Amino acid sequence: MTALRIVRVPAFTDNYIWLVHDPVSAETIVVDPGDADPVLAALAEQGWQLSAIWNTHWHPDHTGGNAALKAATGCTVIAPAAEAAKIPTADRLVAEGDTVAIGAHVATVLEVPAHTAGHIAYHFAGDALAFVGDTLFAMGCGRLFEGTAAQMFTAMQRFAAMPDDTIVYCAHEYTLSNGRYALVAEPDNAAIRDRMAEVERLRAAGEATVPTTIAAERATNPFLRAADARMLAERRAAKDSFAG
């Protein structure tokens, strides 16, 4: 199967919007477009037509571009069913186990609440890709705005069970601050030290540190590596107040 083409679209101060294009069907989707303008510019640059928006959760920095993109392109909006009331632009609502597709590439919807009550992820098992919104970050996880540490622990376990080579597309450039906390959470973890050297080099050069991989997160992410929900809760509380 011809590989999907994926383009990173920076937005705001640290958001990443993801354009996903299937060269065979010529379909293009966008994941979590908080702002329409950079998406429209990227589409024009690539010469692609937008088919659909896939939202992972309701926060405005992930859905704020929905209405303008629908108006400009006629695309369809796919969004989490549990957050329908907060995403009025949605055309199709999806929940755990549903499938969505771009061309012949099929993604399964995973419910991974904690950051928000109805947060979902899109897992392309056949392509070894996952779009995870604000649940899993490089060396981090989302804040527990609407859910619990137990829910986040369950989500982390779901991600950890994916194959090592799964490429993870998260929605923010948080890796440097996440890594600084990871060094404190696991000071004896040489893999974190090695990764941070590379992260610091990339950020100093103005380069992105995501996507990441499940293998990298399994080795260096203190939240995905938490032994239980209590440990995750302690680490999340510590990160929330971390000043490093």
Secondary structure as UniProt FT lines:
FT   STRAND          5..11
FT   TURN            12..14
FT   STRAND          15..21
FT   TURN            23..25
FT   STRAND          28..31
FT   HELIX           36..46
FT   STRAND          52..54
FT   HELIX           60..63
FT   TURN            64..65
FT   HELIX           66..73
FT   STRAND          76..80
FT   HELIX           81..86
FT   TURN            88..89
FT   STRAND          92..94
FT   TURN            96..97
FT   STRAND          99..102
FT   TURN            103..104
FT   STRAND          105..111
FT   TURN            117..118
FT   STRAND          120..124
FT   TURN            125..128
FT   STRAND          129..133
FT   STRAND          136..137
FT   TURN            138..139
FT   STRAND          140..141
FT   HELIX           149..160
FT   TURN            164..165
FT   STRAND          167..170
FT   HELIX           175..185
FT   TURN            187..188
FT   HELIX           190..204
FT   TURN            205..206
FT   STRAND          212..213
FT   HELIX           214..220
FT   TURN            222..225
FT   HELIX           229..240
//
